């Protein structure tokens, strides 16, 4: 993901990671930040995200491909990414309208 001036641009940067690399990065960053993977949240849409989604305490398939639809319990299929905030316990009054 690319960020400029504190805002997510909605673009990706290389390298695009494969399934093993994504799960390895999750494990690496959890260890680096002393976070148990059960306390991590991840999101993905395709088969290359499966291992990472299964390793996290909250793995979310967002508009997932068929493999994820069959294997991932938490799915967001009819919403925008704001649905992730609700999954984390945020409520509408917590949102700043001009920031979303």
KOLPARO-54630 format. One record per residue (C-alpha): residue in one letter; x, y, z. Coordinates in steps of 0.2 Angstrom, whole numbers. Example, Ala and Ser with C-alpha at 12.3 -4.5 7.8 and 13.67 -1.06 7.14 Angstrom:
2
(atom "A" (62 -22 39))
(atom "S" (68 -5 36))
END
This chain:
100
(atom "X" (0 0 0))
(atom "X" (6 17 -4))
(atom "X" (4 32 8))
(atom "X" (7 50 5))
(atom "X" (4 64 18))
(atom "X" (-4 52 30))
(atom "X" (-17 46 17))
(atom "X" (-18 29 10))
(atom "X" (-18 31 -9))
(atom "X" (-27 15 -14))
(atom "X" (-13 9 -25))
(atom "X" (0 -5 -22))
(atom "X" (18 -5 -23))
(atom "X" (30 -19 -28))
(atom "X" (34 -33 -24))
(atom "X" (17 -41 -23))
(atom "X" (18 -54 -10))
(atom "X" (14 -72 -13))
(atom "X" (4 -83 0))
(atom "X" (19 -89 10))
(atom "X" (27 -71 11))
(atom "X" (11 -63 17))
(atom "X" (10 -76 31))
(atom "X" (28 -74 35))
(atom "X" (27 -55 36))
(atom "X" (12 -56 48))
(atom "X" (22 -68 59))
(atom "X" (37 -56 58))
(atom "X" (28 -40 62))
(atom "X" (18 -49 76))
(atom "X" (35 -54 84))
(atom "X" (43 -37 81))
(atom "X" (29 -28 89))
(atom "X" (26 -42 103))
(atom "X" (9 -45 97))
(atom "X" (1 -63 97))
(atom "X" (-6 -67 80))
(atom "X" (-22 -71 88))
(atom "X" (-23 -52 91))
(atom "X" (-19 -47 73))
(atom "X" (-32 -42 60))
(atom "X" (-29 -46 41))
(atom "X" (-39 -43 26))
(atom "X" (-38 -51 9))
(atom "X" (-48 -56 -7))
(atom "X" (-39 -70 -15))
(atom "X" (-31 -87 -13))
(atom "X" (-14 -80 -10))
(atom "X" (-21 -72 6))
(atom "X" (-27 -88 14))
(atom "X" (-13 -93 25))
(atom "X" (-11 -75 32))
(atom "X" (-30 -74 35))
(atom "X" (-30 -91 44))
(atom "X" (-15 -86 55))
(atom "X" (-23 -70 61))
(atom "X" (-36 -69 75))
(atom "X" (-47 -59 64))
(atom "X" (-44 -64 46))
(atom "X" (-57 -56 34))
(atom "X" (-61 -60 17))
(atom "X" (-66 -44 8))
(atom "X" (-76 -48 -8))
(atom "X" (-67 -64 -7))
(atom "X" (-63 -76 -22))
(atom "X" (-72 -93 -21))
(atom "X" (-58 -102 -11))
(atom "X" (-59 -89 3))
(atom "X" (-78 -89 2))
(atom "X" (-77 -108 6))
(atom "X" (-63 -107 19))
(atom "X" (-64 -90 29))
(atom "X" (-77 -87 42))
(atom "X" (-77 -68 43))
(atom "X" (-83 -61 26))
(atom "X" (-87 -43 20))
(atom "X" (-96 -46 3))
(atom "X" (-109 -31 3))
(atom "X" (-100 -16 10))
(atom "X" (-85 -5 9))
(atom "X" (-70 -6 20))
(atom "X" (-79 4 33))
(atom "X" (-86 -13 38))
(atom "X" (-69 -17 45))
(atom "X" (-71 -4 58))
(atom "X" (-88 -11 64))
(atom "X" (-80 -28 65))
(atom "X" (-67 -20 77))
(atom "X" (-80 -13 88))
(atom "X" (-81 5 82))
(atom "X" (-98 13 80))
(atom "X" (-105 27 68))
(atom "X" (-102 41 81))
(atom "X" (-84 36 82))
(atom "X" (-82 41 63))
(atom "X" (-77 58 58))
(atom "X" (-87 61 42))
(atom "X" (-75 71 32))
(atom "X" (-61 59 36))
(atom "X" (-70 43 28))
END
